[in-house]
Amino acid sequence: MSTPPFNTVAWFEIATDDPEGAQRFYGELFGWSFETDKEPAGEGMDYRMITYPGVEGVKGGLYGTKGEFPGHGIFTVVVADVAATCEEVERLGGKTQFKMIGNAQGPDFAYLRDTSGNLFGIFAPSA
């Protein structure tokens, strides 16, 4: 799979404490397919890759939070440098909600809030 151009929406994520229900809902509503990640980002983590008809490759993920993280539906933008982008977000008046730099189990990523408080994500492709 090729890396999408920087600064474009490249992924979406749905997080819920009811992954079975969300999988059933989105599967029936949009015809999406789900496959459990064979190498999840953390021990015991429930993360399912989402594909949909007519489009090649995985386009998103369904995260089973087990009630440990708020439910959300967010878009994620691919960037060249997560740390630098977090700094720019702060400079522009947004906030860094959470960031993972030097993530041995996956790409660097962060959850951010824009100046209106909306949650979105960024990630940098793994080397």
Backbone as ProteinMPNN parsed JSONL, in Angstrom:
{"seq_chain_A": "MSTPPFNTVAWFEIATDDPEGAQRFYGELFGWSFETDKEPAGEGMDYRMITYPGVEGVKGGLYGTKGEFPGHGIFTVVVADVAATCEEVERLGGKTQFKMIGNAQGPDFAYLRDTSGNLFGIFAPSA", "coords_chain_A": {"N_chain_A": [[0.841, -1.178, 0.0], [0.59, 2.184, -0.854], [1.872, 5.269, 0.515], [-0.341, 7.804, 1.461], [-0.662, 11.203, 0.21], [0.952, 13.749, 2.169], [-0.773, 15.655, 4.678], [-3.397, 15.005, 4.061], [-6.635, 13.481, 4.511], [-6.443, 10.287, 5.688], [-7.337, 8.12, 7.081], [-9.888, 6.748, 9.174], [-11.47, 6.462, 12.368], [-13.507, 4.611, 14.531], [-14.569, 4.501, 17.781], [-15.722, 2.552, 20.474], [-17.564, 1.202, 23.269], [-18.985, -0.973, 22.641], [-18.123, -2.897, 20.451], [-19.061, -5.097, 18.933], [-21.755, -4.462, 18.45], [-21.417, -2.04, 17.021], [-20.011, -2.974, 14.799], [-21.936, -4.66, 13.643], [-23.946, -2.725, 13.112], [-22.67, -0.771, 11.309], [-21.79, -2.553, 9.373], [-24.189, -3.637, 8.337], [-25.499, -1.267, 7.581], [-23.756, 0.082, 5.708], [-22.437, -1.934, 4.338], [-19.875, -2.589, 5.104], [-16.857, -4.423, 5.815], [-15.167, -6.263, 8.376], [-12.128, -7.0, 10.013], [-10.275, -8.552, 12.491], [-7.441, -7.011, 13.823], [-4.37, -8.472, 13.285], [-1.99, -7.902, 14.501], [-2.293, -6.225, 16.992], [-2.174, -2.9, 18.479], [-1.697, -3.004, 21.17], [-1.405, -5.256, 23.96], [-4.051, -7.482, 24.225], [-5.795, -5.697, 23.039], [-8.698, -4.657, 21.294], [-8.996, -4.209, 18.099], [-10.272, -3.571, 15.002], [-9.935, -3.878, 11.533], [-11.285, -1.932, 8.898], [-12.858, -2.387, 5.846], [-14.379, -1.449, 2.738], [-16.919, -1.949, 0.201], [-15.894, -1.803, -3.222], [-13.612, -0.273, -2.938], [-10.134, -0.364, -2.723], [-8.136, -1.909, -0.26], [-7.562, -1.35, 3.31], [-9.345, 1.076, 5.117], [-10.055, 2.198, 7.518], [-10.563, 1.951, 11.11], [-12.032, 0.052, 13.795], [-12.327, 0.481, 17.119], [-12.446, -1.264, 20.044], [-13.17, -0.11, 23.064], [-13.52, -1.033, 25.657], [-14.693, 0.484, 27.58], [-12.724, 2.13, 28.568], [-11.926, 4.402, 27.287], [-13.221, 7.344, 25.808], [-16.033, 7.063, 23.586], [-15.892, 7.667, 20.062], [-15.89, 9.111, 16.772], [-13.661, 9.749, 14.391], [-11.668, 11.593, 12.003], [-8.478, 11.068, 10.472], [-5.402, 12.559, 9.711], [-2.616, 12.247, 7.558], [0.696, 13.095, 8.294], [3.982, 14.598, 7.995], [5.536, 14.86, 10.298], [4.766, 14.158, 13.484], [5.271, 15.313, 16.068], [6.095, 17.951, 15.388], [3.782, 18.842, 14.103], [1.953, 18.773, 16.223], [3.017, 20.839, 17.795], [2.517, 22.982, 16.057], [-0.266, 22.964, 15.985], [-0.824, 23.732, 18.642], [0.317, 26.31, 18.57], [-1.458, 27.559, 16.875], [-3.687, 27.732, 18.422], [-5.067, 25.423, 19.042], [-5.311, 22.234, 20.795], [-3.276, 19.635, 22.155], [-4.406, 16.512, 22.731], [-3.632, 13.87, 23.214], [-0.602, 12.133, 22.639], [1.534, 9.852, 20.92], [4.702, 9.193, 20.562], [7.471, 7.655, 19.04], [6.489, 5.088, 19.0], [6.768, 1.789, 19.289], [5.108, -0.217, 18.415], [3.616, 0.641, 16.292], [2.714, 3.383, 14.062], [3.813, 6.804, 14.792], [1.458, 8.869, 16.446], [-1.247, 11.167, 17.153], [-3.937, 12.572, 19.066], [-5.868, 15.395, 18.65], [-7.28, 18.647, 19.367], [-9.211, 20.994, 17.65], [-9.604, 24.612, 17.296], [-12.255, 24.9, 17.906], [-12.771, 22.864, 19.567], [-13.158, 20.373, 18.464], [-12.387, 16.942, 18.029], [-9.68, 15.404, 16.363], [-7.397, 13.33, 14.469], [-3.866, 12.693, 13.907], [-1.183, 11.145, 12.083], [2.066, 9.764, 11.428], [3.6, 8.074, 8.783], [5.041, 4.84, 9.343], [8.543, 4.162, 9.327]], "CA_chain_A": [[0.0, 0.0, 0.0], [1.39, 3.397, -0.931], [1.579, 6.292, 1.505], [-1.108, 8.916, 0.903], [0.04, 12.487, 0.293], [0.896, 14.414, 3.471], [-1.811, 16.647, 4.94], [-4.678, 14.559, 3.533], [-7.327, 12.514, 5.36], [-5.974, 8.987, 5.243], [-7.836, 7.07, 7.961], [-10.912, 7.139, 10.132], [-11.574, 5.516, 13.467], [-14.708, 4.615, 15.354], [-14.274, 3.874, 19.066], [-16.952, 2.254, 21.19], [-17.496, 0.129, 24.256], [-19.782, -2.066, 22.077], [-17.625, -3.12, 19.095], [-19.924, -6.042, 18.207], [-22.91, -3.701, 17.984], [-20.984, -1.096, 15.983], [-19.679, -3.763, 13.606], [-23.219, -5.072, 13.058], [-24.609, -1.523, 12.61], [-22.009, -0.244, 10.106], [-21.77, -3.614, 8.365], [-25.498, -3.693, 7.688], [-25.842, 0.027, 6.997], [-22.919, 0.464, 4.575], [-21.814, -3.09, 3.701], [-18.466, -2.648, 5.478], [-16.323, -5.677, 6.337], [-14.294, -6.056, 9.53], [-11.178, -8.059, 10.301], [-9.505, -8.254, 13.688], [-6.026, -6.731, 13.579], [-3.547, -9.598, 13.705], [-0.916, -7.35, 15.325], [-2.87, -5.031, 17.617], [-1.245, -1.923, 19.047], [-1.447, -3.29, 22.581], [-1.817, -6.572, 24.436], [-5.463, -7.592, 24.533], [-6.546, -4.603, 22.426], [-9.672, -5.039, 20.278], [-8.947, -3.255, 16.99], [-10.733, -4.248, 13.792], [-9.708, -3.123, 10.307], [-12.505, -1.746, 8.126], [-12.808, -2.237, 4.387], [-15.716, -1.304, 2.203], [-17.03, -2.396, -1.192], [-15.505, -0.934, -4.322], [-12.401, 0.477, -2.626], [-9.042, -1.269, -2.399], [-7.383, -1.73, 0.971], [-8.17, -0.965, 4.584], [-9.528, 2.537, 5.159], [-10.342, 2.683, 8.856], [-10.513, 0.984, 12.189], [-13.03, 0.04, 14.852], [-11.599, 0.263, 18.367], [-13.249, -1.665, 21.188], [-12.535, 0.621, 24.167], [-13.764, -1.685, 26.955], [-15.096, 1.536, 28.494], [-11.552, 2.816, 29.109], [-11.651, 5.583, 26.473], [-14.515, 7.813, 25.295], [-16.422, 6.739, 22.221], [-15.7, 8.753, 19.109], [-15.72, 8.865, 15.344], [-12.779, 10.848, 13.984], [-10.827, 11.451, 10.819], [-7.054, 11.155, 10.781], [-4.624, 13.146, 8.624], [-1.222, 11.806, 7.521], [1.617, 14.233, 8.352], [5.395, 14.215, 7.931], [6.15, 14.879, 11.62], [3.705, 14.3, 14.481], [5.662, 16.273, 17.105], [6.065, 19.302, 14.817], [2.386, 19.197, 13.848], [1.366, 19.073, 17.544], [3.474, 22.184, 18.145], [1.815, 23.94, 15.201], [-1.649, 22.998, 16.48], [-0.811, 24.561, 19.859], [0.6, 27.688, 18.154], [-2.661, 28.084, 16.23], [-4.765, 27.82, 19.393], [-5.655, 24.119, 19.322], [-4.757, 21.518, 21.948], [-2.871, 18.237, 22.014], [-5.153, 15.697, 23.69], [-2.818, 12.69, 23.51], [0.309, 11.803, 21.54], [2.39, 8.685, 21.082], [5.888, 9.365, 19.724], [8.39, 6.539, 19.271], [5.626, 3.938, 19.242], [7.401, 0.593, 18.709], [4.097, -1.124, 17.895], [2.862, 1.268, 15.214], [3.202, 4.719, 13.696], [3.596, 7.928, 15.702], [0.143, 9.445, 16.226], [-1.752, 12.061, 18.202], [-5.298, 13.076, 19.013], [-5.789, 16.839, 18.845], [-8.538, 19.393, 19.318], [-9.094, 22.256, 16.92], [-9.964, 25.776, 18.104], [-13.651, 24.751, 18.313], [-12.861, 21.73, 20.471], [-13.394, 19.128, 17.742], [-11.315, 15.965, 18.083], [-9.21, 14.793, 15.118], [-6.138, 12.638, 14.676], [-2.779, 12.763, 12.922], [-0.196, 10.096, 12.21], [3.159, 9.788, 10.462], [3.856, 6.704, 8.347], [6.197, 4.168, 9.909], [9.685, 4.142, 8.402]], "C_chain_A": [[0.884, 1.239, 0.0], [0.947, 4.396, 0.136], [0.766, 7.401, 0.849], [-0.305, 10.215, 0.994], [-0.104, 13.099, 1.693], [-0.221, 15.447, 3.492], [-3.145, 16.317, 4.276], [-5.309, 13.583, 4.53], [-7.008, 11.131, 4.821], [-6.58, 7.834, 6.04], [-9.013, 7.611, 8.738], [-10.975, 6.074, 11.206], [-12.888, 5.727, 14.189], [-14.336, 3.885, 16.636], [-15.572, 3.709, 19.845], [-16.718, 1.188, 22.251], [-18.362, -1.061, 23.826], [-19.323, -2.34, 20.635], [-18.475, -4.096, 18.285], [-21.138, -5.321, 17.633], [-22.556, -2.727, 16.878], [-20.656, -1.833, 14.689], [-20.96, -4.185, 12.888], [-23.903, -3.863, 12.403], [-23.988, -1.042, 11.3], [-21.924, -1.287, 8.991], [-23.078, -3.681, 7.602], [-25.839, -2.398, 6.972], [-25.078, 0.301, 5.7], [-22.273, -0.706, 3.838], [-20.329, -3.211, 4.004], [-18.115, -4.04, 5.991], [-15.302, -5.357, 7.426], [-13.39, -7.264, 9.715], [-10.362, -7.652, 11.512], [-8.042, -8.084, 13.322], [-5.196, -7.882, 14.131], [-2.361, -9.16, 14.562], [-1.42, -6.08, 15.991], [-1.819, -4.17, 18.288], [-0.942, -2.181, 20.517], [-1.981, -4.662, 22.955], [-3.296, -6.565, 24.798], [-6.335, -6.513, 23.927], [-7.475, -5.157, 21.345], [-9.682, -3.956, 19.199], [-9.25, -4.002, 15.706], [-10.548, -3.341, 12.59], [-10.992, -3.096, 9.481], [-12.166, -1.604, 6.649], [-14.242, -2.042, 3.911], [-15.737, -1.582, 0.714], [-16.576, -1.341, -2.184], [-14.248, -0.125, -4.094], [-11.335, -0.511, -2.183], [-8.397, -0.919, -1.068], [-8.21, -1.317, 2.169], [-8.235, 0.552, 4.651], [-9.782, 3.085, 6.551], [-10.275, 1.576, 9.871], [-11.653, 1.164, 13.174], [-12.317, -0.391, 16.124], [-12.58, -0.071, 19.477], [-12.598, -1.142, 22.457], [-12.62, -0.066, 25.524], [-14.125, -0.65, 28.017], [-13.952, 2.351, 29.061], [-11.202, 4.102, 28.365], [-12.991, 6.057, 25.927], [-14.78, 7.341, 23.867], [-16.219, 7.94, 21.316], [-15.734, 8.225, 17.679], [-14.887, 10.025, 14.829], [-12.098, 10.542, 12.652], [-9.379, 11.654, 11.233], [-6.297, 11.598, 9.536], [-3.189, 12.623, 8.701], [-0.325, 13.048, 7.44], [3.049, 13.717, 8.294], [5.997, 14.058, 9.321], [5.081, 15.161, 12.673], [4.067, 15.352, 15.527], [5.582, 17.706, 16.586], [4.631, 19.756, 14.552], [1.669, 19.51, 15.151], [1.762, 20.485, 17.993], [2.73, 23.245, 17.343], [0.355, 24.068, 15.621], [-1.739, 23.906, 17.701], [-0.589, 26.038, 19.501], [-0.65, 28.354, 17.567], [-3.866, 28.143, 17.168], [-5.496, 26.52, 19.675], [-4.969, 23.47, 20.511], [-4.35, 20.104, 21.559], [-3.569, 17.453, 23.111], [-4.309, 14.517, 24.161], [-1.855, 12.493, 22.349], [1.179, 10.625, 21.927], [3.522, 8.836, 20.068], [6.853, 8.23, 20.06], [7.641, 5.262, 19.62], [6.195, 2.704, 18.541], [6.386, -0.335, 18.058], [3.277, -0.524, 16.763], [3.4, 2.648, 14.923], [3.023, 5.727, 14.83], [2.211, 8.502, 15.401], [-0.216, 10.373, 17.373], [-3.227, 12.318, 17.965], [-5.222, 14.531, 19.428], [-7.191, 17.423, 18.888], [-8.289, 20.693, 18.569], [-9.567, 23.401, 17.817], [-11.435, 25.774, 18.519], [-13.852, 23.581, 19.263], [-13.107, 20.397, 19.8], [-12.165, 18.23, 17.779], [-10.966, 15.49, 16.673], [-7.855, 14.154, 15.404], [-5.129, 12.939, 13.586], [-1.897, 11.541, 13.132], [0.881, 10.303, 11.155], [3.418, 8.338, 10.07], [5.092, 6.133, 9.031], [7.304, 4.11, 8.854], [9.752, 2.82, 7.663]], "O_chain_A": [[1.832, 1.323, 0.781], [-0.195, 4.372, 0.596], [1.144, 7.892, -0.215], [0.637, 10.303, 1.781], [-1.155, 12.979, 2.323], [-0.569, 16.034, 2.467], [-3.93, 17.212, 3.963], [-4.602, 12.935, 5.302], [-7.265, 10.83, 3.655], [-6.352, 6.674, 5.698], [-9.12, 8.821, 8.937], [-10.583, 4.928, 10.987], [-13.322, 6.854, 14.426], [-13.837, 2.76, 16.582], [-16.413, 4.608, 19.873], [-15.796, 0.378, 22.146], [-18.465, -2.046, 24.557], [-20.059, -2.046, 19.693], [-18.599, -3.938, 17.071], [-21.508, -5.534, 16.478], [-23.298, -2.593, 15.904], [-20.991, -1.36, 13.603], [-21.053, -4.079, 11.665], [-24.384, -3.96, 11.274], [-24.685, -0.916, 10.293], [-21.979, -0.946, 7.81], [-23.087, -3.771, 6.375], [-26.405, -2.421, 5.879], [-25.677, 0.707, 4.703], [-21.624, -0.498, 2.813], [-19.595, -3.858, 3.257], [-18.965, -4.747, 6.533], [-14.655, -4.309, 7.398], [-13.829, -8.408, 9.591], [-9.82, -6.548, 11.564], [-7.471, -8.904, 12.603], [-5.308, -8.227, 15.308], [-1.788, -9.98, 15.279], [-1.026, -4.978, 15.607], [-0.728, -4.632, 18.621], [0.008, -1.607, 21.05], [-2.911, -5.165, 22.324], [-3.74, -5.733, 25.589], [-7.514, -6.418, 24.268], [-7.078, -6.028, 20.57], [-10.306, -2.908, 19.37], [-8.56, -4.962, 15.362], [-10.95, -2.177, 12.612], [-11.696, -4.1, 9.374], [-11.307, -0.812, 6.26], [-15.195, -2.42, 4.593], [-14.715, -1.47, 0.036], [-16.835, -0.15, -2.016], [-13.846, 0.641, -4.97], [-11.597, -1.392, -1.364], [-8.141, 0.252, -0.79], [-9.389, -0.982, 2.057], [-7.28, 1.235, 4.281], [-9.734, 4.298, 6.758], [-9.976, 0.425, 9.554], [-12.169, 2.265, 13.365], [-11.771, -1.491, 16.199], [-13.443, 0.738, 19.816], [-11.575, -1.675, 22.887], [-11.876, 0.279, 26.442], [-13.897, -0.868, 29.207], [-14.167, 3.181, 29.944], [-10.283, 4.816, 28.765], [-13.835, 5.22, 25.607], [-13.864, 7.235, 23.052], [-16.357, 9.085, 21.744], [-15.618, 7.023, 17.44], [-15.35, 11.165, 14.827], [-11.975, 9.388, 12.242], [-9.092, 12.329, 12.221], [-6.522, 11.079, 8.442], [-2.609, 12.561, 9.785], [-0.557, 13.938, 6.622], [3.297, 12.532, 8.518], [6.875, 13.218, 9.518], [4.553, 16.271, 12.746], [3.237, 16.206, 15.842], [5.057, 18.583, 17.272], [4.302, 20.925, 14.755], [0.849, 20.428, 15.189], [0.931, 21.231, 18.51], [2.354, 24.286, 17.882], [-0.198, 25.168, 15.612], [-2.629, 24.753, 17.784], [-1.238, 26.916, 20.07], [-0.868, 29.553, 17.74], [-4.95, 28.557, 16.756], [-6.444, 26.502, 20.46], [-4.134, 24.096, 21.164], [-5.002, 19.461, 20.736], [-3.346, 17.706, 24.295], [-4.273, 14.2, 25.35], [-2.241, 12.663, 21.193], [1.513, 10.426, 23.095], [3.327, 8.634, 18.869], [7.029, 7.885, 21.229], [8.101, 4.458, 20.432], [6.108, 2.597, 17.318], [6.761, -1.163, 17.228], [2.315, -1.15, 16.318], [4.428, 3.047, 15.471], [2.192, 5.534, 15.717], [1.826, 8.613, 14.237], [0.425, 10.366, 18.424], [-3.709, 12.29, 16.833], [-4.594, 14.868, 20.431], [-8.163, 16.777, 18.496], [-7.306, 21.395, 18.808], [-9.897, 23.174, 18.981], [-11.831, 26.554, 19.384], [-14.969, 23.33, 19.716], [-13.252, 19.384, 20.483], [-11.041, 18.693, 17.586], [-11.861, 15.205, 15.877], [-7.243, 14.403, 16.443], [-5.481, 13.379, 12.491], [-1.864, 10.969, 14.222], [0.646, 10.932, 10.123], [3.452, 7.463, 10.935], [6.067, 6.846, 9.27], [7.037, 4.022, 7.656], [10.647, 2.616, 6.842]]}, "name": "protein", "num_of_chains": 1, "seq": "MSTPPFNTVAWFEIATDDPEGAQRFYGELFGWSFETDKEPAGEGMDYRMITYPGVEGVKGGLYGTKGEFPGHGIFTVVVADVAATCEEVERLGGKTQFKMIGNAQGPDFAYLRDTSGNLFGIFAPSA"}
